[in-house]
Amino acid sequence: MTAAIEDATVDPLEASRKRMGAMLLFMGIAHVLVPKPFLKIIPKALGAPRFWNLLAAAAETTAGALLLSGDPERRRLGGWLALATIVGVYPANIDMALKAGPPTSPYAIGAWLRLPGQFPMIRTAYRLAQA
């Protein structure tokens, strides 16, 4: 009796989908359970930081759940929502870096490095939306 051996290779896009889905789900929950750090980075010009924080939480949680769905159509929708969410919160990341000042402390360095670090996430979300 011989057993069929399945291909053990992992589809990189599938792995990215699972990672992004889990990360967005985690971050969405964190927005609700530990809101203080998120409230601090919402640009004052927007006003109503609690509203924006909860909106981000809802978008991230929904995008994460859709990306982790078994339905390909829902996963694509999750990719589009992830893309919109990541782009939508980018102004808060810019504001955070500006408030942190010159990149001379570990926090400020992290805030400034976060800005270009968002672009691979945007590209991945776009690829997931197209899949």
Residue frames as a rotation matrix with the C-alpha (Angstrom) as fourth column:
MET 1
0.588 0.809 0.000 0.00
0.809 -0.588 0.000 0.00
0.000 0.000 -1.000 0.00
THR 2
-0.595 -0.778 0.204 1.48
0.782 -0.618 -0.076 3.32
0.185 0.114 0.976 -1.03
ALA 3
0.288 0.637 -0.715 0.34
0.726 -0.632 -0.271 6.63
-0.624 -0.441 -0.645 0.32
ALA 4
0.452 -0.075 0.889 0.14
0.695 -0.595 -0.404 9.64
0.559 0.800 -0.217 -1.92
ILE 5
-0.260 -0.617 -0.743 2.65
0.884 -0.462 0.075 12.25
-0.390 -0.637 0.665 -0.90
GLU 6
0.798 0.593 0.105 1.35
0.594 -0.746 -0.300 15.80
-0.099 0.302 -0.948 -1.08
ASP 7
0.070 -0.740 0.669 3.51
0.553 -0.529 -0.644 18.63
0.830 0.416 0.372 -2.34
ALA 8
0.205 -0.055 -0.977 4.97
0.972 -0.103 0.210 20.18
-0.112 -0.993 0.032 0.81
THR 9
-0.779 -0.509 0.367 5.66
0.562 -0.825 0.049 23.56
0.278 0.245 0.929 -0.80
VAL 10
-0.047 0.722 -0.690 3.76
0.762 -0.421 -0.492 26.51
-0.646 -0.549 -0.531 0.60
ASP 11
0.209 0.228 0.951 2.27
0.838 -0.543 -0.054 29.13
0.504 0.808 -0.305 -1.69
PRO 12
-0.758 -0.602 -0.250 3.94
0.643 -0.625 -0.443 32.42
0.111 -0.496 0.861 -0.67
LEU 13
-0.639 0.591 0.492 0.78
-0.319 -0.786 0.530 34.43
0.700 0.182 0.691 -1.39
GLU 14
0.375 0.769 -0.517 -1.24
0.173 0.490 0.854 32.05
0.911 -0.410 0.051 0.79
ALA 15
-0.094 -0.507 -0.857 1.28
0.968 0.156 -0.198 32.45
0.233 -0.848 0.476 3.60
SER 16
-0.938 -0.234 0.254 1.12
0.209 -0.970 -0.123 36.25
0.276 -0.063 0.959 3.20
ARG 17
-0.178 0.961 0.213 -2.68
-0.247 -0.253 0.936 36.13
0.953 0.114 0.282 3.33
LYS 18
0.452 0.336 -0.826 -2.64
0.606 0.565 0.561 34.18
0.655 -0.754 0.051 6.57
ARG 19
-0.471 -0.711 -0.523 0.01
0.879 -0.326 -0.348 36.43
0.077 -0.623 0.778 8.15
MET 20
-0.890 0.153 0.430 -1.76
-0.071 -0.977 0.199 39.64
0.451 0.147 0.880 7.14
GLY 21
0.091 0.990 -0.110 -5.15
-0.054 0.116 0.992 38.28
0.994 -0.084 0.064 8.21
ALA 22
0.306 -0.033 -0.951 -3.85
0.860 0.439 0.262 37.27
0.409 -0.898 0.163 11.63
MET 23
-0.728 -0.657 -0.195 -1.95
0.682 -0.666 -0.303 40.56
0.069 -0.354 0.933 12.09
LEU 24
-0.676 0.534 0.507 -4.99
-0.233 -0.809 0.540 42.68
0.699 0.247 0.672 11.18
LEU 25
0.356 0.813 -0.462 -7.26
0.230 0.403 0.886 40.64
0.906 -0.422 -0.044 13.41
PHE 26
-0.010 -0.474 -0.880 -4.80
0.985 0.149 -0.092 41.00
0.174 -0.868 0.465 16.31
MET 27
-0.910 -0.403 0.096 -4.37
0.390 -0.911 -0.135 44.75
0.142 -0.086 0.986 15.77
GLY 28
-0.313 0.879 0.360 -8.11
-0.156 -0.421 0.893 45.33
0.937 0.223 0.269 15.47
ILE 29
0.522 0.461 -0.718 -8.67
0.571 0.436 0.695 43.61
0.633 -0.773 -0.035 18.81
ALA 30
-0.352 -0.753 -0.556 -5.75
0.935 -0.252 -0.249 45.54
0.047 -0.608 0.793 20.34
HIS 31
-0.719 0.146 0.680 -7.40
0.086 -0.951 0.296 48.84
0.690 0.271 0.671 19.29
VAL 32
0.318 0.935 0.154 -10.33
-0.188 -0.097 0.977 47.93
0.929 -0.340 0.145 21.53
LEU 33
0.680 -0.032 -0.732 -8.55
0.615 0.568 0.547 46.25
0.398 -0.823 0.406 24.44
VAL 34
-0.012 -0.764 -0.645 -5.60
0.819 -0.377 0.433 48.67
-0.574 -0.523 0.630 24.68
PRO 35
0.639 0.435 0.634 -6.79
0.762 -0.474 -0.442 51.90
0.108 0.766 -0.634 23.00
LYS 36
0.713 -0.271 -0.647 -4.43
0.196 -0.808 0.555 54.41
-0.673 -0.523 -0.524 24.64
PRO 37
-0.366 -0.929 -0.052 -1.43
0.247 -0.151 0.957 54.10
-0.897 0.337 0.285 22.27
PHE 38
-0.429 0.276 0.860 -3.73
0.903 0.113 0.414 54.23
0.017 0.954 -0.298 19.24
LEU 39
0.678 0.723 -0.131 -5.66
0.732 -0.680 0.038 57.24
-0.061 -0.122 -0.991 20.52
LYS 40
0.338 -0.636 -0.694 -2.37
0.220 -0.664 0.715 59.11
-0.915 -0.394 -0.084 20.96
ILE 41
-0.668 -0.722 0.179 -1.37
0.318 -0.059 0.946 58.80
-0.673 0.689 0.269 17.30
ILE 42
0.140 0.766 0.627 -4.66
0.987 -0.055 -0.153 59.92
-0.082 0.641 -0.764 15.74
PRO 43
-0.729 -0.471 0.497 -4.01
0.555 -0.831 0.026 63.35
0.401 0.295 0.867 14.20
LYS 44
-0.626 0.459 -0.630 -5.70
0.433 -0.467 -0.771 66.08
-0.648 -0.756 0.093 16.26
ALA 45
-0.817 0.285 -0.501 -7.01
-0.534 -0.702 0.471 67.68
-0.218 0.652 0.726 13.05
LEU 46
-0.707 0.572 -0.417 -9.38
0.084 0.653 0.753 64.71
0.703 0.497 -0.509 12.63
GLY 47
-0.347 0.574 0.742 -11.00
-0.916 -0.379 -0.136 65.20
0.203 -0.726 0.657 16.04
ALA 48
0.590 0.768 0.247 -13.05
-0.807 0.571 0.152 62.45
-0.024 -0.289 0.957 17.73
PRO 49
-0.413 -0.881 -0.232 -10.11
-0.886 0.448 -0.120 60.07
0.209 0.156 -0.965 18.39
ARG 50
-0.497 0.265 0.826 -12.31
-0.363 0.801 -0.475 57.37
-0.788 -0.537 -0.302 19.93
PHE 51
0.638 0.758 -0.133 -14.47
-0.389 0.169 -0.905 57.27
-0.664 0.630 0.403 16.81
TRP 52
0.443 -0.538 -0.717 -11.44
-0.847 0.011 -0.532 56.94
0.294 0.843 -0.451 14.51
ASN 53
-0.612 -0.680 0.405 -9.89
-0.782 0.598 -0.177 54.31
-0.122 -0.425 -0.897 16.77
LEU 54
-0.165 0.634 0.756 -13.05
-0.210 0.726 -0.655 52.20
-0.964 -0.267 0.013 16.76
LEU 55
0.773 0.390 -0.501 -13.44
-0.537 -0.020 -0.843 52.65
-0.339 0.921 0.193 13.00
ALA 56
-0.057 -0.885 -0.462 -9.86
-0.935 0.209 -0.285 51.43
0.349 0.416 -0.840 12.51
ALA 57
-0.639 -0.135 0.757 -10.56
-0.553 0.765 -0.330 48.51
-0.535 -0.629 -0.564 14.87
ALA 58
0.360 0.870 0.337 -13.66
-0.250 0.438 -0.864 47.53
-0.899 0.227 0.375 12.91
ALA 59
0.705 -0.131 -0.697 -11.88
-0.708 -0.072 -0.702 47.82
0.042 0.989 -0.143 9.56
GLU 60
-0.354 -0.931 -0.093 -8.82
-0.908 0.366 -0.205 45.85
0.225 0.012 -0.974 10.70
THR 61
-0.502 0.220 0.836 -10.84
-0.421 0.782 -0.459 43.12
-0.755 -0.583 -0.300 12.40
THR 62
0.606 0.795 0.032 -13.17
-0.301 0.267 -0.915 42.76
-0.736 0.545 0.401 9.42
ALA 63
0.475 -0.510 -0.717 -10.31
-0.846 -0.038 -0.532 42.73
0.244 0.859 -0.450 6.90
GLY 64
-0.576 -0.751 0.322 -8.44
-0.815 0.558 -0.158 40.15
-0.060 -0.353 -0.934 8.97
ALA 65
-0.192 0.597 0.779 -11.48
-0.261 0.734 -0.627 37.89
-0.946 -0.324 0.015 9.29
LEU 66
0.790 0.499 -0.357 -12.23
-0.440 0.054 -0.896 38.16
-0.428 0.865 0.262 5.56
LEU 67
0.107 -0.841 -0.530 -8.62
-0.948 0.074 -0.310 37.35
0.300 0.536 -0.789 4.65
LEU 68
-0.767 -0.419 0.486 -8.77
-0.590 0.757 -0.279 34.25
-0.251 -0.501 -0.828 6.84
SER 69
0.255 0.959 0.123 -12.08
-0.723 0.274 -0.634 33.15
-0.642 0.073 0.763 5.30
GLY 70
-0.334 -0.303 0.892 -12.31
0.230 0.892 0.389 29.96
-0.914 0.336 -0.228 3.26
ASP 71
0.595 0.669 0.445 -14.20
0.626 -0.039 -0.779 31.77
-0.504 0.742 -0.443 0.48
PRO 72
-0.350 -0.831 0.433 -11.98
0.924 -0.231 0.304 33.24
-0.153 0.507 0.849 -2.28
GLU 73
0.078 0.455 0.887 -14.40
0.561 -0.756 0.338 36.10
0.824 0.471 -0.314 -2.95
ARG 74
0.959 0.255 -0.127 -14.38
0.232 -0.437 0.869 37.09
0.166 -0.863 -0.478 0.73
ARG 75
0.278 -0.934 -0.223 -10.61
0.780 0.084 0.621 36.83
-0.561 -0.347 0.752 0.81
ARG 76
-0.371 -0.370 0.852 -10.36
0.840 -0.524 0.138 39.25
0.395 0.767 0.505 -2.14
LEU 77
0.548 0.637 0.542 -12.75
0.266 -0.747 0.609 41.63
0.793 -0.189 -0.579 -0.39
GLY 78
0.845 -0.313 -0.433 -10.54
0.450 -0.020 0.893 41.33
-0.288 -0.950 0.123 2.69
GLY 79
-0.172 -0.944 0.281 -7.54
0.964 -0.102 0.247 42.27
-0.205 0.313 0.927 0.55
TRP 80
-0.132 0.198 0.971 -9.29
0.535 -0.810 0.238 45.41
0.834 0.551 0.001 -0.70
LEU 81
0.866 0.482 0.132 -10.38
0.131 -0.474 0.871 46.35
0.483 -0.737 -0.474 2.82
ALA 82
0.504 -0.776 -0.378 -6.87
0.743 0.166 0.648 45.71
-0.441 -0.608 0.661 4.14
LEU 83
-0.354 -0.633 0.688 -5.45
0.898 -0.434 0.063 47.93
0.259 0.641 0.723 1.40
ALA 84
0.229 0.534 0.814 -7.91
0.257 -0.840 0.478 50.74
0.939 0.100 -0.329 2.17
THR 85
0.952 0.149 -0.268 -7.24
0.284 -0.093 0.954 50.43
0.117 -0.984 -0.131 5.90
ILE 86
0.183 -0.965 -0.187 -3.45
0.907 0.093 0.410 50.49
-0.378 -0.245 0.893 5.60
VAL 87
-0.452 -0.280 0.847 -3.58
0.688 -0.713 0.131 53.49
0.567 0.642 0.515 3.27
GLY 88
0.437 0.779 0.449 -6.21
0.261 -0.588 0.766 55.13
0.861 -0.217 -0.460 5.48
VAL 89
0.918 -0.105 -0.382 -4.12
0.373 -0.094 0.923 54.96
-0.133 -0.990 -0.047 8.64
TYR 90
0.120 -0.940 0.320 -0.93
0.930 -0.007 -0.367 56.13
0.347 0.342 0.873 6.92
PRO 91
0.193 -0.046 0.980 -1.57
-0.014 -0.999 -0.044 59.78
0.981 -0.005 -0.193 7.92
ALA 92
0.956 0.135 0.259 -1.54
-0.259 -0.011 0.966 58.69
0.134 -0.991 0.024 11.58
ASN 93
0.597 -0.802 -0.001 1.86
0.779 0.580 0.239 57.07
-0.191 -0.143 0.971 10.99
ILE 94
-0.020 -0.566 0.824 3.17
0.617 -0.655 -0.435 60.28
0.786 0.500 0.363 9.42
ASP 95
0.542 0.320 0.777 1.80
-0.333 -0.767 0.548 62.30
0.772 -0.556 -0.309 12.34
MET 96
0.976 -0.200 -0.089 3.40
0.180 0.502 0.846 59.89
-0.125 -0.842 0.525 14.79
ALA 97
0.223 -0.952 0.212 6.81
0.965 0.184 -0.188 60.26
0.140 0.246 0.959 13.11
LEU 98
0.010 -0.182 0.983 6.54
0.248 -0.952 -0.179 64.06
0.969 0.245 0.035 13.06
LYS 99
0.800 0.346 0.490 5.57
-0.377 -0.345 0.859 64.14
0.466 -0.873 -0.145 16.74
ALA 100
0.831 -0.520 -0.197 8.49
0.544 0.686 0.484 61.83
-0.116 -0.509 0.853 17.57
GLY 101
0.714 -0.567 -0.411 10.92
-0.467 -0.823 0.324 64.38
-0.522 -0.040 -0.852 16.16
PRO 102
0.191 -0.735 -0.650 14.29
-0.932 0.073 -0.356 63.69
0.309 0.674 -0.671 14.58
PRO 103
0.840 0.169 -0.516 15.24
-0.116 0.984 0.133 60.00
0.531 -0.052 0.846 14.53
THR 104
-0.153 -0.929 0.336 17.64
-0.602 -0.182 -0.778 60.22
0.784 -0.321 -0.531 17.46
SER 105
-0.366 0.103 0.925 15.86
-0.836 0.399 -0.376 58.00
-0.408 -0.911 -0.060 20.01
PRO 106
-0.951 0.015 0.308 14.76
0.102 0.957 0.270 54.38
-0.291 0.288 -0.912 19.56
TYR 107
-0.081 0.997 0.013 11.09
0.510 0.053 -0.859 55.45
-0.857 -0.062 -0.512 19.55
ALA 108
0.342 0.180 -0.922 11.65
-0.501 -0.795 -0.341 58.15
-0.795 0.579 -0.182 16.92
ILE 109
-0.697 -0.636 -0.331 13.77
-0.645 0.354 0.677 55.82
-0.313 0.686 -0.657 14.79
GLY 110
-0.761 0.474 0.443 10.98
0.443 0.878 -0.180 53.23
-0.474 0.060 -0.878 14.92
ALA 111
0.224 0.892 -0.393 8.34
0.238 -0.441 -0.865 55.83
-0.945 0.100 -0.311 14.03
TRP 112
0.112 -0.251 -0.961 10.32
-0.803 -0.592 0.061 57.00
-0.585 0.765 -0.268 10.99
LEU 113
-0.880 -0.473 -0.039 11.18
-0.416 0.731 0.541 53.45
-0.227 0.493 -0.840 9.86
ARG 114
-0.371 0.835 0.407 7.51
0.334 0.529 -0.780 52.56
-0.866 -0.154 -0.475 10.08
LEU 115
0.216 0.504 -0.836 6.73
-0.528 -0.660 -0.534 54.90
-0.821 0.557 0.124 7.16
PRO 116
-0.260 -0.299 -0.918 8.60
-0.957 0.203 0.205 53.04
0.125 0.932 -0.339 4.40
GLY 117
-0.950 -0.112 0.291 7.71
-0.195 0.942 -0.272 49.78
-0.244 -0.315 -0.917 6.12
GLN 118
-0.097 0.993 0.063 4.08
-0.252 0.037 -0.967 50.33
-0.963 -0.110 0.247 5.21
PHE 119
-0.016 0.097 -0.995 4.76
-0.970 -0.244 -0.008 50.07
-0.243 0.965 0.098 1.46
PRO 120
-0.892 -0.255 -0.373 5.41
-0.354 0.908 0.225 46.30
0.281 0.333 -0.900 1.41
MET 121
-0.695 0.709 0.118 2.16
0.279 0.417 -0.865 45.88
-0.662 -0.568 -0.488 3.37
ILE 122
0.048 0.696 -0.716 0.30
-0.579 -0.565 -0.588 48.00
-0.814 0.443 0.376 0.82
ARG 123
-0.399 -0.285 -0.872 1.78
-0.904 0.284 0.321 45.95
0.156 0.915 -0.371 -2.03
THR 124
-1.000 0.013 -0.018 0.86
0.016 0.976 -0.217 42.69
0.015 -0.218 -0.976 -0.31
ALA 125
-0.365 0.929 -0.068 -2.71
0.074 -0.044 -0.996 43.82
-0.928 -0.368 -0.052 0.39
TYR 126
0.038 0.339 -0.940 -3.05
-0.882 -0.431 -0.192 44.82
-0.470 0.836 0.283 -3.27
ARG 127
-0.705 -0.375 -0.603 -1.76
-0.630 0.722 0.288 41.43
0.327 0.582 -0.744 -4.42
LEU 128
-0.899 0.419 0.131 -4.21
0.245 0.726 -0.642 39.69
-0.364 -0.545 -0.755 -2.07
ALA 129
-0.103 0.895 -0.435 -7.08
-0.312 -0.444 -0.840 41.79
-0.944 0.049 0.325 -3.41
GLN 130
-0.047 -0.002 -0.999 -6.14
-0.994 -0.097 0.047 40.71
-0.097 0.995 0.003 -6.95
ALA 131
-0.884 -0.455 0.113 -5.76
-0.450 0.891 0.067 37.00
-0.131 0.008 -0.991 -6.12
